[in-house]
Amino acid sequence: MQDIDATDRAILSILSREARIPMKSLAGRIGLSRSATAERVARLEKAGVIRGYRADVGQLEEGQIEAFLLVTLKRTPSLGVLDGLAGFSSVRRVSSVSGQLDLVVEVKVASINALNELRNEVAGLDNVEDLTTSIVLRREIERS
């Protein structure tokens, strides 16, 4: 790829902060036509300078992160693990399930950091063999 000029650097700077900016808005901010801007972005993508676009999710509003901790135990039953889980105020529901998993633990925490701390504590409980986390992105259907 040829050298990156000041306009390319401006495009990269804006896209690194606002990956979903409409092409028309990007073009207006750098002072080029929409088609010229789209060509530059496509060239940067093809050259591998722009490798992708992503959502960088930080801390959400307090109490807004819900997740499932999928727990495999070394042996069942494990009252010690259940007692340990009951001691965490962020644990909302624990279900024993059949199959490869042993427990599905529903949690609600204030931040990603709080979720990581809870994961570490649960993983450290005696008799926990494996732990996988799935963050709830959106509830599609919810009934009482």
MDAnalysis code that builds the backbone (N, CA, C; Angstrom):
import MDAnalysis as mda
import numpy as np

u = mda.Universe.empty(432, n_residues=144, atom_resindex=np.repeat(np.arange(144), 3), trajectory=True)
u.add_TopologyAttr("name", ["N", "CA", "C"] * 144)
u.add_TopologyAttr("resid", np.arange(1, 145))
u.add_TopologyAttr("resname", ["MET", "GLN", "ASP", "ILE", "ASP", "ALA", "THR", "ASP", "ARG", "ALA", "ILE", "LEU", "SER", "ILE", "LEU", "SER", "ARG", "GLU", "ALA", "ARG", "ILE", "PRO", "MET", "LYS", "SER", "LEU", "ALA", "GLY", "ARG", "ILE", "GLY", "LEU", "SER", "ARG", "SER", "ALA", "THR", "ALA", "GLU", "ARG", "VAL", "ALA", "ARG", "LEU", "GLU", "LYS", "ALA", "GLY", "VAL", "ILE", "ARG", "GLY", "TYR", "ARG", "ALA", "ASP", "VAL", "GLY", "GLN", "LEU", "GLU", "GLU", "GLY", "GLN", "ILE", "GLU", "ALA", "PHE", "LEU", "LEU", "VAL", "THR", "LEU", "LYS", "ARG", "THR", "PRO", "SER", "LEU", "GLY", "VAL", "LEU", "ASP", "GLY", "LEU", "ALA", "GLY", "PHE", "SER", "SER", "VAL", "ARG", "ARG", "VAL", "SER", "SER", "VAL", "SER", "GLY", "GLN", "LEU", "ASP", "LEU", "VAL", "VAL", "GLU", "VAL", "LYS", "VAL", "ALA", "SER", "ILE", "ASN", "ALA", "LEU", "ASN", "GLU", "LEU", "ARG", "ASN", "GLU", "VAL", "ALA", "GLY", "LEU", "ASP", "ASN", "VAL", "GLU", "ASP", "LEU", "THR", "THR", "SER", "ILE", "VAL", "LEU", "ARG", "ARG", "GLU", "ILE", "GLU", "ARG", "SER"])
u.atoms.positions = np.array([
    [0.846, -1.181, 0.000],
    [0.000, 0.000, 0.000],
    [0.887, 1.238, 0.000],
    [0.414, 2.242, -0.719],
    [1.164, 3.491, -0.709],
    [1.067, 4.148, 0.658],
    [1.838, 5.170, 0.854],
    [1.879, 5.835, 2.154],
    [0.514, 6.367, 2.560],
    [0.309, 6.358, 3.851],
    [-0.934, 6.889, 4.411],
    [-0.754, 8.388, 4.585],
    [-1.679, 9.157, 4.014],
    [-1.567, 10.611, 4.110],
    [-2.416, 11.148, 5.260],
    [-2.450, 12.450, 5.382],
    [-3.167, 13.101, 6.485],
    [-4.666, 12.793, 6.432],
    [-5.228, 12.686, 5.247],
    [-6.654, 12.379, 5.119],
    [-6.933, 10.960, 5.593],
    [-6.067, 10.020, 5.211],
    [-6.228, 8.645, 5.692],
    [-6.116, 8.591, 7.218],
    [-5.163, 9.336, 7.759],
    [-5.008, 9.356, 9.220],
    [-6.250, 9.945, 9.881],
    [-6.854, 10.947, 9.279],
    [-8.086, 11.533, 9.823],
    [-9.213, 10.507, 9.789],
    [-9.316, 9.763, 8.689],
    [-10.339, 8.715, 8.576],
    [-10.128, 7.673, 9.672],
    [-8.884, 7.220, 9.831],
    [-8.579, 6.204, 10.839],
    [-8.863, 6.710, 12.253],
    [-8.551, 7.954, 12.493],
    [-8.805, 8.533, 13.809],
    [-10.302, 8.555, 14.123],
    [-11.086, 8.973, 13.175],
    [-12.541, 9.038, 13.378],
    [-13.120, 7.639, 13.514],
    [-12.723, 6.716, 12.640],
    [-13.263, 5.354, 12.698],
    [-12.851, 4.617, 13.969],
    [-11.682, 4.939, 14.509],
    [-11.270, 4.260, 15.742],
    [-12.137, 4.682, 16.921],
    [-12.730, 5.859, 16.852],
    [-13.615, 6.331, 17.921],
    [-15.083, 6.060, 17.611],
    [-15.435, 6.083, 16.318],
    [-16.831, 5.965, 15.899],
    [-16.928, 4.997, 14.720],
    [-16.796, 3.713, 14.991],
    [-16.735, 2.707, 13.925],
    [-18.016, 2.650, 13.098],
    [-19.134, 3.066, 13.667],
    [-20.407, 2.960, 12.945],
    [-20.857, 4.270, 12.311],
    [-19.955, 5.218, 12.197],
    [-20.319, 6.506, 11.615],
    [-20.770, 6.306, 10.166],
    [-21.864, 6.921, 9.759],
    [-22.294, 6.809, 8.355],
    [-21.239, 7.423, 7.416],
    [-21.095, 6.837, 6.257],
    [-20.094, 7.292, 5.290],
    [-20.306, 8.774, 4.941],
    [-21.550, 9.190, 4.844],
    [-21.852, 10.587, 4.519],
    [-21.316, 11.519, 5.614],
    [-21.488, 11.135, 6.868],
    [-20.989, 11.954, 7.983],
    [-19.468, 11.971, 8.009],
    [-18.868, 10.813, 7.764],
    [-17.407, 10.730, 7.723],
    [-16.866, 11.625, 6.620],
    [-17.477, 11.558, 5.465],
    [-17.045, 12.377, 4.330],
    [-17.134, 13.866, 4.664],
    [-18.221, 14.262, 5.296],
    [-18.385, 15.667, 5.663],
    [-17.320, 16.133, 6.644],
    [-16.939, 15.264, 7.544],
    [-15.952, 15.644, 8.560],
    [-14.538, 15.743, 7.999],
    [-14.243, 14.974, 6.952],
    [-12.882, 15.055, 6.392],
    [-12.813, 15.930, 5.141],
    [-13.963, 16.391, 4.692],
    [-13.985, 17.325, 3.568],
    [-13.851, 16.697, 2.199],
    [-14.284, 15.451, 2.048],
    [-14.281, 14.795, 0.743],
    [-15.700, 14.389, 0.373],
    [-15.889, 14.008, -0.889],
    [-17.198, 13.492, -1.302],
    [-17.416, 12.121, -0.671],
    [-18.664, 11.697, -0.650],
    [-18.989, 10.382, -0.079],
    [-18.273, 9.268, -0.845],
    [-18.276, 9.357, -2.182],
    [-17.651, 8.300, -2.985],
    [-16.130, 8.272, -2.793],
    [-15.500, 9.435, -2.704],
    [-14.045, 9.478, -2.493],
    [-13.688, 8.914, -1.114],
    [-14.522, 9.216, -0.127],
    [-14.298, 8.698, 1.223],
    [-14.473, 7.189, 1.236],
    [-15.527, 6.699, 0.585],
    [-15.783, 5.256, 0.530],
    [-14.626, 4.532, -0.158],
    [-14.076, 5.127, -1.216],
    [-12.931, 4.523, -1.907],
    [-11.711, 4.440, -0.991],
    [-11.470, 5.499, -0.221],
    [-10.328, 5.491, 0.700],
    [-10.518, 4.433, 1.791],
    [-11.710, 4.347, 2.342],
    [-11.988, 3.354, 3.387],
    [-11.814, 1.947, 2.813],
    [-12.341, 1.721, 1.614],
    [-12.203, 0.403, 0.981],
    [-10.733, 0.067, 0.742],
    [-9.937, 1.049, 0.327],
    [-8.506, 0.828, 0.092],
    [-7.796, 0.493, 1.407],
    [-8.152, 1.191, 2.478],
    [-7.557, 0.920, 3.793],
    [-7.951, -0.473, 4.297],
    [-9.186, -0.879, 4.019],
    [-9.633, -2.224, 4.401],
    [-8.883, -3.281, 3.599],
    [-8.789, -3.083, 2.290],
    [-8.130, -4.053, 1.417],
    [-6.656, -4.213, 1.775],
    [-6.023, -3.118, 2.176],
    [-4.602, -3.151, 2.537],
    [-4.372, -3.731, 3.932],
    [-5.456, -3.967, 4.667],
    [-5.315, -4.531, 6.007],
    [-5.033, -3.500, 7.087],
    [-5.082, -2.224, 6.731],
    [-4.904, -1.181, 7.739],
    [-6.130, -1.166, 8.642],
    [-7.300, -1.262, 8.041],
    [-8.549, -1.442, 8.797],
    [-8.856, -2.926, 8.722],
    [-8.765, -3.602, 9.876],
    [-8.959, -5.052, 9.909],
    [-10.360, -5.452, 10.336],
    [-11.135, -4.514, 10.823],
    [-12.482, -4.846, 11.243],
    [-13.077, -3.726, 12.066],
    [-14.321, -3.909, 12.400],
    [-15.064, -2.943, 13.198],
    [-15.649, -3.697, 14.377],
    [-15.695, -3.068, 15.550],
    [-16.187, -3.769, 16.716],
    [-16.867, -2.806, 17.666],
    [-17.613, -3.393, 18.564],
    [-18.196, -2.634, 19.658],
    [-17.300, -2.838, 20.870],
    [-16.824, -1.769, 21.447],
    [-15.984, -1.836, 22.638],
    [-16.880, -1.486, 23.813],
    [-17.361, -2.508, 24.503],
    [-18.349, -2.311, 25.544],
    [-17.648, -2.076, 26.870],
    [-17.934, -0.960, 27.467],
    [-17.381, -0.645, 28.773],
    [-18.406, -0.913, 29.852],
    [-18.244, -0.267, 30.968],
    [-19.174, -0.452, 32.079],
    [-20.538, 0.104, 31.699],
    [-21.558, -0.680, 31.932],
    [-22.914, -0.249, 31.666],
    [-23.481, 0.396, 32.920],
    [-24.723, 0.844, 32.829],
    [-25.350, 1.444, 33.998],
    [-25.374, 0.446, 35.150],
    [-25.356, 0.965, 36.354],
    [-25.317, 0.114, 37.540],
    [-26.461, -0.892, 37.523],
    [-26.108, -2.139, 37.829],
    [-27.111, -3.186, 37.927],
    [-27.626, -3.699, 36.608],
    [-26.968, -3.374, 35.536],
    [-27.505, -3.705, 34.225],
    [-26.907, -4.934, 33.562],
    [-25.837, -5.486, 34.090],
    [-25.219, -6.631, 33.427],
    [-25.770, -7.918, 34.027],
    [-26.407, -8.694, 33.170],
    [-26.906, -9.996, 33.571],
    [-26.125, -11.040, 32.800],
    [-25.850, -12.157, 33.462],
    [-25.061, -13.202, 32.814],
    [-25.450, -14.560, 33.373],
    [-25.055, -15.596, 32.639],
    [-25.201, -16.974, 33.085],
    [-23.807, -17.525, 33.311],
    [-23.580, -18.083, 34.483],
    [-22.350, -18.810, 34.748],
    [-22.691, -20.283, 34.584],
    [-22.036, -20.941, 33.653],
    [-22.289, -22.337, 33.339],
    [-21.207, -23.155, 34.032],
    [-21.606, -23.902, 35.057],
    [-20.658, -24.524, 35.964],
    [-20.639, -26.043, 35.791],
    [-19.433, -26.594, 35.691],
    [-19.227, -28.034, 35.722],
    [-18.527, -28.349, 37.038],
    [-19.067, -29.322, 37.755],
    [-18.502, -29.704, 39.052],
    [-17.598, -30.919, 38.912],
    [-16.685, -31.074, 39.849],
    [-15.821, -32.249, 39.862],
    [-16.625, -33.484, 40.258],
    [-17.579, -33.279, 41.171],
    [-18.471, -34.366, 41.576],
    [-19.779, -33.756, 42.052],
    [-20.843, -34.519, 41.935],
    [-22.155, -34.053, 42.385],
    [-22.720, -35.045, 43.387],
    [-23.597, -34.639, 44.259],
    [-23.998, -33.251, 44.513],
    [-22.894, -32.502, 45.236],
    [-23.016, -31.178, 45.279],
    [-21.999, -30.368, 45.941],
    [-22.682, -29.271, 46.747],
    [-23.059, -29.607, 47.951],
    [-23.720, -28.640, 48.814],
    [-22.797, -27.476, 49.158],
    [-21.496, -27.721, 49.210],
    [-20.538, -26.650, 49.492],
    [-20.566, -25.570, 48.429],
    [-20.665, -25.981, 47.161],
    [-20.739, -25.006, 46.069],
    [-22.052, -24.247, 46.162],
    [-23.149, -24.950, 46.426],
    [-24.446, -24.273, 46.553],
    [-24.437, -23.289, 47.712],
    [-23.846, -23.666, 48.827],
    [-23.736, -22.751, 49.964],
    [-22.894, -21.533, 49.593],
    [-21.809, -21.767, 48.876],
    [-20.958, -20.664, 48.441],
    [-21.697, -19.713, 47.519],
    [-22.439, -20.268, 46.560],
    [-23.206, -19.440, 45.622],
    [-24.276, -18.637, 46.346],
    [-24.904, -19.241, 47.344],
    [-25.948, -18.553, 48.103],
    [-25.393, -17.343, 48.841],
    [-24.101, -17.337, 49.099],
    [-23.475, -16.224, 49.807],
    [-23.197, -14.998, 48.951],
    [-23.344, -15.121, 47.640],
    [-23.109, -13.978, 46.747],
    [-24.432, -13.266, 46.482],
    [-24.516, -11.987, 46.839],
    [-25.764, -11.240, 46.654],
    [-26.119, -11.043, 45.180],
    [-25.142, -11.144, 44.289],
    [-25.412, -10.947, 42.858],
    [-25.978, -12.204, 42.192],
    [-25.973, -13.326, 42.896],
    [-26.549, -14.556, 42.344],
    [-28.062, -14.491, 42.491],
    [-28.765, -14.585, 41.366],
    [-30.226, -14.466, 41.359],
    [-30.930, -15.819, 41.359],
    [-30.344, -16.802, 40.682],
    [-30.990, -18.116, 40.557],
    [-29.921, -19.142, 40.249],
    [-30.046, -20.323, 40.844],
    [-29.147, -21.436, 40.553],
    [-30.010, -22.625, 40.181],
    [-29.728, -23.220, 39.039],
    [-30.485, -24.382, 38.576],
    [-29.535, -25.547, 38.337],
    [-29.873, -26.711, 38.895],
    [-29.158, -27.942, 38.562],
    [-29.730, -28.438, 37.251],
    [-28.859, -28.809, 36.323],
    [-29.320, -29.216, 35.003],
    [-28.689, -30.555, 34.619],
    [-29.310, -31.221, 33.666],
    [-28.758, -32.476, 33.157],
    [-27.839, -32.173, 31.987],
    [-27.019, -33.135, 31.626],
    [-26.120, -32.963, 30.486],
    [-24.703, -32.695, 30.938],
    [-23.938, -32.045, 30.080],
    [-22.523, -31.800, 30.364],
    [-22.318, -30.805, 31.499],
    [-23.247, -29.868, 31.652],
    [-23.156, -28.890, 32.735],
    [-23.822, -29.447, 33.975],
    [-23.477, -28.877, 35.116],
    [-24.128, -29.260, 36.361],
    [-25.021, -28.155, 36.905],
    [-24.564, -26.899, 36.787],
    [-25.319, -25.781, 37.332],
    [-25.376, -24.642, 36.321],
    [-26.519, -23.981, 36.260],
    [-26.657, -22.725, 35.533],
    [-26.956, -21.674, 36.593],
    [-26.056, -20.704, 36.693],
    [-26.152, -19.682, 37.734],
    [-26.464, -18.344, 37.053],
    [-27.622, -17.772, 37.362],
    [-27.996, -16.475, 36.810],
    [-27.527, -15.397, 37.772],
    [-26.812, -14.404, 37.235],
    [-26.273, -13.335, 38.067],
    [-26.627, -11.973, 37.489],
    [-26.619, -10.974, 38.354],
    [-26.834, -9.588, 37.949],
    [-25.818, -8.752, 38.714],
    [-24.955, -8.047, 37.957],
    [-23.872, -7.276, 38.557],
    [-23.854, -5.855, 38.000],
    [-23.061, -5.010, 38.646],
    [-23.026, -3.598, 38.279],
    [-22.063, -3.278, 37.140],
    [-21.081, -4.147, 36.884],
    [-20.080, -3.814, 35.871],
    [-19.394, -5.079, 35.371],
    [-18.667, -4.930, 34.289],
    [-17.867, -6.030, 33.761],
    [-16.813, -6.434, 34.798],
    [-16.222, -5.448, 35.459],
    [-15.236, -5.762, 36.495],
    [-15.856, -6.590, 37.610],
    [-17.063, -6.227, 38.027],
    [-17.744, -6.991, 39.078],
    [-18.038, -8.410, 38.600],
    [-18.382, -8.558, 37.322],
    [-18.627, -9.892, 36.770],
    [-17.341, -10.714, 36.795],
    [-16.232, -10.114, 36.397],
    [-14.946, -10.825, 36.422],
    [-14.562, -11.239, 37.839],
    [-14.793, -10.361, 38.805],
    [-14.484, -10.700, 40.195],
    [-15.352, -11.861, 40.680],
    [-16.648, -11.816, 40.356],
    [-17.557, -12.892, 40.750],
    [-17.142, -14.206, 40.094],
    [-16.806, -14.156, 38.810],
    [-16.347, -15.361, 38.101],
    [-15.147, -15.987, 38.810],
    [-14.193, -15.144, 39.164],
    [-12.992, -15.644, 39.833],
    [-13.326, -16.301, 41.170],
    [-14.238, -15.689, 41.910],
    [-14.615, -16.254, 43.209],
    [-15.356, -17.578, 43.044],
    [-16.280, -17.641, 42.086],
    [-17.023, -18.882, 41.863],
    [-16.078, -19.974, 41.361],
    [-15.194, -19.634, 40.438],
    [-14.240, -20.620, 39.916],
    [-13.338, -21.155, 41.015],
    [-13.105, -20.363, 42.047],
    [-12.244, -20.771, 43.143],
    [-12.920, -21.616, 44.212],
    [-14.236, -21.795, 44.099],
    [-14.939, -22.626, 45.078],
    [-14.485, -24.079, 44.946],
    [-14.337, -24.759, 46.093],
    [-13.985, -26.180, 46.066],
    [-15.029, -26.938, 45.267],
    [-14.582, -27.857, 44.456],
    [-15.404, -28.745, 43.654],
    [-15.870, -28.135, 42.328],
    [-15.507, -26.888, 42.006],
    [-15.818, -26.324, 40.687],
    [-14.706, -26.736, 39.739],
    [-15.084, -27.465, 38.710],
    [-14.101, -27.932, 37.730],
    [-13.916, -26.951, 36.590],
    [-15.043, -26.416, 36.072],
    [-14.975, -25.531, 34.910],
    [-16.094, -24.513, 35.010],
    [-15.859, -23.346, 34.402],
    [-16.834, -22.255, 34.439],
    [-16.795, -21.518, 33.115],
    [-17.948, -21.352, 32.508],
    [-18.073, -20.576, 31.279],
    [-19.092, -19.483, 31.540],
    [-18.853, -18.304, 30.989],
    [-19.756, -17.174, 31.207],
    [-20.409, -16.757, 29.896],
    [-21.714, -16.522, 29.955],
    [-22.449, -15.967, 28.819],
    [-23.177, -14.732, 29.297],
    [-22.843, -13.576, 28.714],
    [-23.489, -12.317, 29.085],
    [-24.792, -12.194, 28.308],
    [-25.852, -11.793, 28.992],
    [-27.150, -11.592, 28.356],
    [-27.083, -10.267, 27.590],
    [-27.267, -10.336, 26.290],
    [-27.264, -9.129, 25.470],
    [-28.634, -8.471, 25.451],
    [-29.673, -9.298, 25.387],
    [-31.037, -8.786, 25.325],
    [-31.981, -9.919, 25.684],
    [-33.013, -9.620, 26.423],
    [-34.050, -10.615, 26.727],
    [-35.090, -10.517, 25.618],
    [-35.255, -11.599, 24.893],
    [-36.195, -11.599, 23.779],
    [-37.629, -11.876, 24.242],
    [-37.780, -12.834, 25.117],
    [-39.081, -13.189, 25.680],
    [-38.894, -13.420, 27.155],
    [-39.711, -12.795, 27.974],
    [-39.592, -12.994, 29.416],
    [-40.995, -13.067, 30.015],
    [-41.221, -14.122, 30.739],
    [-42.512, -14.327, 31.405],
    [-42.264, -14.577, 32.879],
    [-43.225, -14.263, 33.693],
    [-43.095, -14.528, 35.129],
    [-43.467, -15.933, 35.451],
])
